[in-house]
Amino acid sequence: MSRLTGVGVSSGRASGPVARVADPLPEPPATPAPTDPTAEAARIRPAADAVAEQLFQRAARVEGDAKAVLETTAAMAMDPALISQAEQQVTTRSLPAPRAVFEAANGFAEALRAAGGYMAERARDVQDVRDRIIAALHGATPPGVPELERPSVLLARDLAPADTADLDPELVLALVTEEGGPTSHTAILARALGIPAVVAVRGVLDAPAVGAVVDGDSGEVELSDQDVPVQAAERAEAAEWDGVGATADGEPVKVVANVGSSADATAAAAAGAQGVGLFRTEFCYLAADDEPSVETQRSAYREVLAPFAGKPVIVRTLDAGADKPLAFLDMGVEPNPALGVRGLRVAFDRPDVLDRQLAAIAGAAADSGAEVSVMAPMVATAAEAAWFADRVRAAGLPRAGVMIEVPAAALSAPEILSAVDFVSIGTNDLAQYVFAADRMAGALAELNDPWQPALLRLIAKVGEAGRELGKPVGVCGEAASDPLLAGVLAGLGATSLSMAGAAVPAVGAALAKHPMPTFRKAAEAALAAATPAQAREAVRSVLAT
């Protein structure tokens, strides 16, 4: 056997024959030019509709988060802007339809990558839709997970949400990807399904493997050129969760959801989320050439808030700037946009944009009946936090908070908490700033592992400040979606955990298994560890006693 190592993102050990997820079709050529560009352009919409219909049919067979993922991908396939741009590429440049779809979708994907963070991760979804439409134009089998005839270990370059949404855990023994990271959708869904998974395993696709042994705890993947016995991971029976976020001794820890659309919100509510810990508002701006009006924003936000009437929802104001190119902001070009004018920093020069968004949020809150709080991204100092809180209260909104995603903010948590009503730790961005490691770079995935002790020590500082000042500290990075880590975060002082809807039941059940003193002991063990692997092992030892 050959042994490779990646980042273990879903616990368990499994083995069996290998099944490979097919890569997309080769990049389509720009020639020959169609003899009838109008007829060639007319092929695109039916192909997109056929892709959407197939995805809707898959969505009809599942529920919850999987249903929302498939429906969202289907809607993306029918996006009028994408189809229109592809059609124009045919009629104005005489490109073949497959090439036109390729170029139009790549333009959308590049814009999302430039947006960074959560939006950059959605670029993979656009590429997935692109490849499915191109396959439909060629009359070829779409890329993605093959039909499995026996239990197998899936090997893939990466997996789009639509690939993983309706996986059968009885047939998929484990997931191994060459790309991706610990906050990817693959990681979140694998944990929700109880399937061992390892990501960022460089070189795994080059090996002529017949069988594989996968350890989702250590991140080790053993590949064999011979048959490997089928061994499924031991899956603990899904614990019943009563929908109340609390530890075994009744200490409240809210289990809430991260959402970015009305489909996300509907799925999260169906999964039992007690509210929303992070509502990303960027969706309302990304396709806009001009700033959306207050009424347009209000209507869009209302649809997302509606499933949580009477429940808490934290809305994050626009996380945009030079690294998230929105035409109406006209921010120019920066040499290092990830460290430039983004998030709340945009509002210092354009407070009118923030004020209009706050007015729209206040209106949507009144319309929906949700208990709305507002928080700002990319805050570094207490003075910035106070400036934002003043504008939130002037807009008539009752609670103002900020995100802790810059190391300086974590180190200044006592002063920042004195200026606002709550904070929420964005572990995805905080990790990449702490380790100077782009979270989208697969080669650096290990540094972005949320079990890194240095990251946990910063979270502990924020939790301590929250306890001393009696103010809530949330975690809204995808670290919260790991049921094992969730108890550690609670032990570090997190009063709420926000995650993808698919992870909500498992995290709620995991919190209910142990009393808070045990989770605090587990947190101390994690803080004392030297590596992520040692931190995981130390926590398991504490929780097993």
DAHU-V522714 format. One record per helix or strand. SS is the DSSP state (A for helix, B for strand). FROM is the first residue (numbers start at 0). TO is the last residue. If there is no record, write none. Layout:
BEGIN
SS:FROM:TO ; SS:FROM:TO
END
This chain:
BEGIN
B:1:4 ; B:6:9 ; B:12:19 ; B:21:21 ; A:36:58 ; A:63:76 ; A:79:92 ; A:96:114 ; A:116:120 ; A:122:137 ; B:143:143 ; B:151:155 ; A:160:163 ; B:171:176 ; A:184:192 ; B:195:198 ; B:210:214 ; B:219:223 ; B:230:230 ; B:245:245 ; B:251:251 ; B:253:258 ; A:261:270 ; B:274:279 ; A:281:283 ; A:293:307 ; B:311:315 ; B:320:320 ; B:323:323 ; A:326:328 ; A:336:338 ; B:341:341 ; A:343:348 ; A:350:367 ; B:370:375 ; A:381:393 ; B:399:403 ; A:406:410 ; A:412:418 ; B:421:424 ; A:426:433 ; A:441:447 ; A:452:468 ; B:471:474 ; A:477:480 ; A:482:490 ; B:495:498 ; A:500:510 ; A:515:527 ; A:531:543
END
